[in-house]
Amino acid sequence: MFATDMMNQLKDMLPFLIPIVIIEIVLFVLALKHILTHDTYKRGNRTIWLIITIVFMNYVGPILYFVLGKEDS
């Protein structure tokens, strides 16, 4: 009974979760790509930003990198 209710709730929330997950993955991949292809950063170094981005994979890590670590072009 409980599992069925949970599955129904998950099915109801799925249309909202899919775009959020896609945005999270895109941010993560873009941040990793930029970190691995550039040598200069506003603050810190490549190792620090890789750790921050991977550990805080949900929005926080990639957003921190783009706001605080990405060198302006």
N, C-alpha and C positions, 0 to 999 in steps of 0.2 A: 504494500500500500504506500509506504513512505517513498520507495524508489520510483514508483509510478508518478507520484506527485512531483518529485524532483525532476524527472525526465520531461514532464509537461512544462514545468517552469523554465527549464533549459531551452526547450523548443520555442517557447514564447520569447525568450531573450535573445535567441540566436541572430535575428536580423540586426540587432543593435551591437552584438559582440563581434560579428564578422568585420565590419569596417574598422573597429577599434584595433583588432588584432592585425589587420592589414597595415594600418598606419604605424603601429608599433614595429612591425617587421621592416617596413620600408625605412623608417627612421634609423633603426639599428643597422641595417645594411649600408645605408648612406654614410652614417657616422664611421663605421668600420672601414669602408672604402676610402674615405677621406683621410682617416688616421693613417692607414697603411700606404697611401700614395703621396703624402706630404711630409716634409722634414721639419718645418717650423710651426710653432704653436705659440699662442699668446702667453699661456701659462703652462708649466709642466713640460713633460716630454711624452714620447710615443707610448712608453710602457705604462705610465700613469693613466693616460687617456684610454688605453686598451682595457686596463683593469676596471676603471670607472664605468666604461661603456658596457662591458660584459657583466659586471656584478650588478649594476643598476639597469639591466636590460630593458625593464619597463620604462617608458618614456623618460625617466629622470636622467639616465646615463647619456643617451644621445642628445637630449636637449641641453644638458650641462656642457657637453662638448661643443655644440654649435654656438652656444652663448659665450662660454668662457675660454674655450681652448682653440677654436678655429682661428687661424691667422687670416686677417683681412687681405683680400687679393688686391 
